[in-house]
Amino acid sequence: MEKTFRVPNISCGHCVMSIKNELSDLPGVSAVSGDPATKEITVTWSEPASEEKIRKTLAEINYPAE
């Protein structure tokens, strides 16, 4: 699966790196990329990761997805 999430709290490259580090720790997440200009994060994953787990992790690290 691959999905692009809009994350309004992203303000800089450091935000993107924080999100990449956290999401990359989730089992099943194979790729994370982001762009502070568009405030979007694209995540590629397979089981056992899920959109729900990714959204939950984003919310826990104060970068909730819309």
N, CA, C and O atoms as a GROMACS GRO file, in nm:
protein
  264
    1MET      N    1   0.083  -0.118   0.000
    1MET     CA    2   0.000   0.000   0.000
    1MET      C    3   0.088   0.124   0.000
    1MET      O    4   0.199   0.125   0.053
    2GLU      N    5   0.035   0.228  -0.060
    2GLU     CA    6   0.102   0.358  -0.054
    2GLU      C    7  -0.004   0.465  -0.042
    2GLU      O    8  -0.107   0.460  -0.109
    3LYS      N    9   0.022   0.562   0.046
    3LYS     CA   10  -0.075   0.670   0.065
    3LYS      C   11   0.000   0.797   0.099
    3LYS      O   12   0.103   0.794   0.166
    4THR      N   13  -0.054   0.908   0.052
    4THR     CA   14   0.000   1.039   0.087
    4THR      C   15  -0.093   1.102   0.189
    4THR      O   16  -0.214   1.114   0.168
    5PHE      N   17  -0.035   1.143   0.300
    5PHE     CA   18  -0.109   1.204   0.410
    5PHE      C   19  -0.079   1.354   0.414
    5PHE      O   20   0.037   1.393   0.399
    6ARG      N   21  -0.179   1.436   0.434
    6ARG     CA   22  -0.158   1.579   0.455
    6ARG      C   23  -0.140   1.600   0.605
    6ARG      O   24  -0.225   1.561   0.685
    7VAL      N   25  -0.027   1.661   0.641
    7VAL     CA   26   0.008   1.682   0.781
    7VAL      C   27   0.037   1.831   0.803
    7VAL      O   28   0.149   1.877   0.782
    8PRO      N   29  -0.065   1.908   0.845
    8PRO     CA   30  -0.051   2.054   0.856
    8PRO      C   31   0.057   2.102   0.952
    8PRO      O   32   0.106   2.214   0.938
    9ASN      N   33   0.095   2.020   1.051
    9ASN     CA   34   0.194   2.062   1.151
    9ASN      C   35   0.338   2.063   1.097
    9ASN      O   36   0.427   2.111   1.167
   10ILE      N   37   0.362   2.012   0.978
   10ILE     CA   38   0.497   2.012   0.922
   10ILE      C   39   0.536   2.157   0.888
   10ILE      O   40   0.465   2.226   0.816
   11SER      N   41   0.651   2.199   0.941
   11SER     CA   42   0.696   2.335   0.911
   11SER      C   43   0.837   2.340   0.853
   11SER      O   44   0.879   2.444   0.801
   12CYS      N   45   0.910   2.227   0.860
   12CYS     CA   46   1.048   2.230   0.811
   12CYS      C   47   1.098   2.088   0.784
   12CYS      O   48   1.028   1.990   0.809
   13GLY      N   49   1.219   2.080   0.732
   13GLY     CA   50   1.279   1.950   0.705
   13GLY      C   51   1.299   1.866   0.829
   13GLY      O   52   1.294   1.743   0.822
   14HIS      N   53   1.323   1.931   0.943
   14HIS     CA   54   1.340   1.857   1.068
   14HIS      C   55   1.211   1.783   1.103
   14HIS      O   56   1.216   1.669   1.151
   15CYS      N   57   1.097   1.846   1.079
   15CYS     CA   58   0.968   1.780   1.104
   15CYS      C   59   0.958   1.653   1.020
   15CYS      O   60   0.917   1.548   1.070
   16VAL      N   61   0.994   1.664   0.894
   16VAL     CA   62   0.988   1.549   0.803
   16VAL      C   63   1.079   1.439   0.854
   16VAL      O   64   1.041   1.322   0.853
   17MET      N   65   1.200   1.474   0.897
   17MET     CA   66   1.294   1.373   0.948
   17MET      C   67   1.239   1.304   1.073
   17MET      O   68   1.253   1.183   1.088
   18SER      N   69   1.176   1.380   1.161
   18SER     CA   70   1.118   1.321   1.282
   18SER      C   71   1.010   1.220   1.245
   18SER      O   72   1.003   1.111   1.301
   19ILE      N   73   0.926   1.258   1.150
   19ILE     CA   74   0.819   1.169   1.105
   19ILE      C   75   0.879   1.044   1.039
   19ILE      O   76   0.834   0.933   1.066
   20LYS      N   77   0.978   1.062   0.954
   20LYS     CA   78   1.043   0.948   0.888
   20LYS      C   79   1.100   0.852   0.992
   20LYS      O   80   1.082   0.730   0.981
   21ASN      N   81   1.168   0.906   1.092
   21ASN     CA   82   1.230   0.821   1.194
   21ASN      C   83   1.126   0.741   1.271
   21ASN      O   84   1.143   0.621   1.294
   22GLU      N   85   1.017   0.806   1.309
   22GLU     CA   86   0.913   0.737   1.386
   22GLU      C   87   0.839   0.633   1.302
   22GLU      O   88   0.821   0.520   1.346
   23LEU      N   89   0.798   0.670   1.182
   23LEU     CA   90   0.720   0.577   1.099
   23LEU      C   91   0.806   0.461   1.050
   23LEU      O   92   0.756   0.350   1.034
   24SER      N   93   0.934   0.485   1.027
   24SER     CA   94   1.022   0.378   0.980
   24SER      C   95   1.038   0.269   1.085
   24SER      O   96   1.074   0.156   1.052
   25ASP      N   97   1.012   0.302   1.212
   25ASP     CA   98   1.021   0.202   1.319
   25ASP      C   99   0.901   0.108   1.321
   25ASP      O  100   0.906   0.004   1.387
   26LEU      N  101   0.793   0.143   1.252
   26LEU     CA  102   0.674   0.056   1.249
   26LEU      C  103   0.700  -0.066   1.162
   26LEU      O  104   0.743  -0.051   1.048
   27PRO      N  105   0.676  -0.186   1.214
   27PRO     CA  106   0.693  -0.306   1.132
   27PRO      C  107   0.603  -0.300   1.008
   27PRO      O  108   0.483  -0.275   1.019
   28GLY      N  109   0.662  -0.322   0.891
   28GLY     CA  110   0.586  -0.323   0.767
   28GLY      C  111   0.603  -0.197   0.685
   28GLY      O  112   0.574  -0.196   0.565
   29VAL      N  113   0.649  -0.088   0.748
   29VAL     CA  114   0.669   0.036   0.673
   29VAL      C  115   0.801   0.025   0.597
   29VAL      O  116   0.906   0.002   0.656
   30SER      N  117   0.794   0.041   0.464
   30SER     CA  118   0.914   0.022   0.382
   30SER      C  119   0.972   0.153   0.330
   30SER      O  120   1.090   0.158   0.296
   31ALA      N  121   0.891   0.259   0.322
   31ALA     CA  122   0.943   0.387   0.272
   31ALA      C  123   0.859   0.502   0.327
   31ALA      O  124   0.737   0.492   0.340
   32VAL      N  125   0.928   0.611   0.358
   32VAL     CA  126   0.861   0.733   0.404
   32VAL      C  127   0.932   0.850   0.338
   32VAL      O  128   1.054   0.863   0.347
   33SER      N  129   0.855   0.935   0.271
   33SER     CA  130   0.912   1.057   0.215
   33SER      C  131   0.818   1.172   0.246
   33SER      O  132   0.699   1.151   0.268
   34GLY      N  133   0.873   1.292   0.249
   34GLY     CA  134   0.790   1.406   0.283
   34GLY      C  135   0.841   1.534   0.222
   34GLY      O  136   0.956   1.543   0.179
   35ASP      N  137   0.755   1.633   0.221
   35ASP     CA  138   0.789   1.764   0.164
   35ASP      C  139   0.729   1.872   0.253
   35ASP      O  140   0.607   1.885   0.262
   36PRO      N  141   0.816   1.951   0.320
   36PRO     CA  142   0.763   2.055   0.407
   36PRO      C  143   0.685   2.163   0.330
   36PRO      O  144   0.596   2.226   0.387
   37ALA      N  145   0.716   2.184   0.204
   37ALA     CA  146   0.647   2.286   0.125
   37ALA      C  147   0.500   2.252   0.102
   37ALA      O  148   0.413   2.340   0.107
   38THR      N  149   0.472   2.122   0.078
   38THR     CA  150   0.334   2.080   0.053
   38THR      C  151   0.266   2.026   0.180
   38THR      O  152   0.145   2.002   0.181
   39LYS      N  153   0.346   2.008   0.287
   39LYS     CA  154   0.296   1.952   0.413
   39LYS      C  155   0.236   1.813   0.391
   39LYS      O  156   0.131   1.779   0.446
   40GLU      N  157   0.306   1.733   0.310
   40GLU     CA  158   0.260   1.598   0.279
   40GLU      C  159   0.368   1.495   0.309
   40GLU      O  160   0.487   1.520   0.292
   41ILE      N  161   0.322   1.380   0.354
   41ILE     CA  162   0.409   1.264   0.381
   41ILE      C  163   0.354   1.148   0.300
   41ILE      O  164   0.234   1.120   0.305
   42THR      N  165   0.441   1.079   0.227
   42THR     CA  166   0.400   0.961   0.152
   42THR      C  167   0.462   0.839   0.220
   42THR      O  168   0.583   0.834   0.244
   43VAL      N  169   0.377   0.742   0.250
   43VAL     CA  170   0.422   0.622   0.322
   43VAL      C  171   0.389   0.499   0.238
   43VAL      O  172   0.278   0.486   0.186
   44THR      N  173   0.486   0.409   0.227
   44THR     CA  174   0.466   0.280   0.161
   44THR      C  175   0.477   0.173   0.268
   44THR      O  176   0.572   0.172   0.347
   45TRP      N  177   0.378   0.082   0.271
   45TRP     CA  178   0.378  -0.020   0.375
   45TRP      C  179   0.310  -0.149   0.329
   45TRP      O  180   0.241  -0.153   0.227
   46SER      N  181   0.332  -0.253   0.409
   46SER     CA  182   0.262  -0.381   0.392
   46SER      C  183   0.230  -0.430   0.533
   46SER      O  184   0.269  -0.367   0.632
   47GLU      N  185   0.161  -0.542   0.543
   47GLU     CA  186   0.128  -0.599   0.674
   47GLU      C  187   0.257  -0.621   0.754
   47GLU      O  188   0.357  -0.658   0.693
   48PRO      N  189   0.260  -0.600   0.884
   48PRO     CA  190   0.146  -0.572   0.972
   48PRO      C  191   0.112  -0.425   0.986
   48PRO      O  192   0.022  -0.392   1.064
   49ALA      N  193   0.179  -0.335   0.916
   49ALA     CA  194   0.144  -0.192   0.925
   49ALA      C  195   0.006  -0.170   0.861
   49ALA      O  196  -0.039  -0.249   0.778
   50SER      N  197  -0.059  -0.062   0.902
   50SER     CA  198  -0.190  -0.028   0.845
   50SER      C  199  -0.206   0.123   0.848
   50SER      O  200  -0.133   0.193   0.919
   51GLU      N  201  -0.300   0.173   0.770
   51GLU     CA  202  -0.326   0.317   0.770
   51GLU      C  203  -0.362   0.363   0.911
   51GLU      O  204  -0.321   0.470   0.955
   52GLU      N  205  -0.440   0.282   0.981
   52GLU     CA  206  -0.481   0.317   1.118
   52GLU      C  207  -0.359   0.332   1.210
   52GLU      O  208  -0.351   0.428   1.287
   53LYS      N  209  -0.265   0.238   1.201
   53LYS     CA  210  -0.145   0.245   1.285
   53LYS      C  211  -0.060   0.366   1.249
   53LYS      O  212  -0.004   0.432   1.337
   54ILE      N  213  -0.050   0.396   1.120
   54ILE     CA  214   0.029   0.511   1.076
   54ILE      C  215  -0.035   0.640   1.127
   54ILE      O  216   0.034   0.727   1.180
   55ARG      N  217  -0.166   0.653   1.111
   55ARG     CA  218  -0.236   0.772   1.162
   55ARG      C  219  -0.221   0.786   1.313
   55ARG      O  220  -0.202   0.896   1.364
   56LYS      N  221  -0.230   0.675   1.384
   56LYS     CA  222  -0.217   0.677   1.530
   56LYS      C  223  -0.077   0.724   1.570
   56LYS      O  224  -0.062   0.805   1.661
   57THR      N  225   0.025   0.672   1.502
   57THR     CA  226   0.163   0.712   1.531
   57THR      C  227   0.183   0.860   1.502
   57THR      O  228   0.246   0.931   1.581
   58LEU      N  229   0.131   0.908   1.390
   58LEU     CA  230   0.143   1.050   1.357
   58LEU      C  231   0.079   1.136   1.466
   58LEU      O  232   0.135   1.238   1.506
   59ALA      N  233  -0.037   1.096   1.514
   59ALA     CA  234  -0.106   1.172   1.619
   59ALA      C  235  -0.025   1.170   1.749
   59ALA      O  236  -0.017   1.271   1.820
   60GLU      N  237   0.034   1.054   1.781
   60GLU     CA  238   0.111   1.040   1.905
   60GLU      C  239   0.235   1.130   1.906
   60GLU      O  240   0.277   1.176   2.011
   61ILE      N  241   0.292   1.155   1.789
   61ILE     CA  242   0.413   1.239   1.783
   61ILE      C  243   0.380   1.384   1.747
   61ILE      O  244   0.468   1.461   1.708
   62ASN      N  245   0.252   1.419   1.760
   62ASN     CA  246   0.204   1.556   1.740
   62ASN      C  247   0.210   1.603   1.595
   62ASN      O  248   0.228   1.722   1.569
   63TYR      N  249   0.194   1.510   1.502
   63TYR     CA  250   0.183   1.542   1.360
   63TYR      C  251   0.059   1.472   1.304
   63TYR      O  252   0.070   1.388   1.214
   64PRO      N  253  -0.060   1.506   1.357
   64PRO     CA  254  -0.180   1.434   1.310
   64PRO      C  255  -0.208   1.461   1.162
   64PRO      O  256  -0.192   1.572   1.113
   65ALA      N  257  -0.248   1.355   1.093
   65ALA     CA  258  -0.282   1.366   0.951
   65ALA      C  259  -0.429   1.406   0.936
   65ALA      O  260  -0.514   1.368   1.016
   66GLU      N  261  -0.455   1.484   0.832
   66GLU     CA  262  -0.594   1.522   0.804
   66GLU      C  263  -0.668   1.410   0.738
   66GLU      O  264  -0.786   1.424   0.707
   0.00000   0.00000   0.00000
